[in-house]
Amino acid sequence: MVNKNVISSLRLLMVAAVIALMAGCASTAQVERAEQQAQQANETAEQARQAAQEAADAAREAMQAARAAQQAADASQRCCDEAHEKLDRALERMQEK
């Protein structure tokens, strides 16, 4: 009797060990899959960070170009205003004569 119970217990223990081992393998595969997904997410995040940095750099360059264009436009407007004032003065002098 004791031998049959011991053998049954050993068989049950072996089946439980195999099931636990198989469950461990499935968990390992799931962990590996999760690690791969995390790695892909990190790579995607790094690519997004690089793209954002490039966009910020391009925006900075565009802002510098816009400021330079505004300065050129302001200088051109001042030149036109000065020329207009000179013409007005010249016209006034001609009319005074």
C-alpha positions in Angstrom: 0.0 0.0 0.0 2.7 2.5 1.0 4.6 1.7 -2.2 1.6 2.4 -4.4 0.9 5.6 -2.6 4.6 6.6 -2.9 4.6 5.7 -6.6 1.4 7.6 -7.2 2.8 10.6 -5.3 6.0 10.4 -7.3 4.1 10.2 -10.6 1.9 13.1 -9.6 5.0 15.1 -8.5 6.6 14.4 -11.9 3.5 15.5 -13.8 3.4 18.6 -11.8 7.1 19.2 -12.4 6.6 18.8 -16.2 3.6 21.1 -16.2 5.5 23.7 -14.1 8.5 23.4 -16.5 6.2 23.9 -19.5 4.6 26.9 -17.9 8.0 28.3 -17.1 9.0 28.0 -20.8 5.8 29.7 -21.9 6.5 32.5 -19.4 10.1 32.8 -20.7 8.8 33.1 -24.3 6.3 35.7 -23.1 9.1 37.6 -21.3 11.3 37.4 -24.4 8.5 38.7 -26.5 7.8 41.5 -24.1 11.6 42.4 -24.1 11.6 42.5 -27.9 8.5 44.8 -27.8 10.2 47.0 -25.3 13.3 47.2 -27.4 11.3 48.1 -30.4 9.4 50.7 -28.4 12.8 52.1 -27.3 14.1 52.2 -30.8 10.9 53.9 -32.0 11.1 56.4 -29.2 14.7 57.2 -30.1 13.8 57.7 -33.7 11.0 60.0 -32.6 13.4 61.9 -30.4 15.8 62.3 -33.3 13.1 63.5 -35.6 11.9 66.0 -33.0 15.4 67.3 -32.6 15.8 67.7 -36.4 12.5 69.5 -36.5 13.5 71.8 -33.7 16.8 72.5 -35.5 14.9 73.2 -38.8 12.5 75.5 -36.9 15.4 77.4 -35.4 17.0 77.8 -38.8 13.7 79.0 -40.3 13.3 81.5 -37.4 16.8 82.9 -38.1 16.0 83.2 -41.8 12.7 84.9 -41.0 14.4 87.4 -38.7 17.1 88.1 -41.4 14.3 88.6 -44.0 12.4 90.9 -41.6 15.6 93.0 -41.0 16.2 93.2 -44.8 12.5 94.3 -45.3 12.8 96.9 -42.6 16.0 98.3 -44.1 14.3 98.4 -47.5 11.3 100.2 -46.0 13.6 102.7 -44.3 15.4 103.3 -47.6 12.0 103.8 -49.4 10.8 106.2 -46.7 14.1 108.2 -46.9 13.8 108.4 -50.7 10.2 109.5 -50.4 11.1 112.2 -48.0 13.9 113.4 -50.3 11.5 113.5 -53.2 8.9 115.4 -51.1 11.5 118.0 -50.1 12.8 118.4 -53.6 9.2 118.8 -54.8 8.6 121.5 -52.1 11.7 123.4 -53.1 10.7 123.3 -56.8 7.3 124.6 -55.9 8.7 127.4 -53.8 10.7 128.7 -56.8 
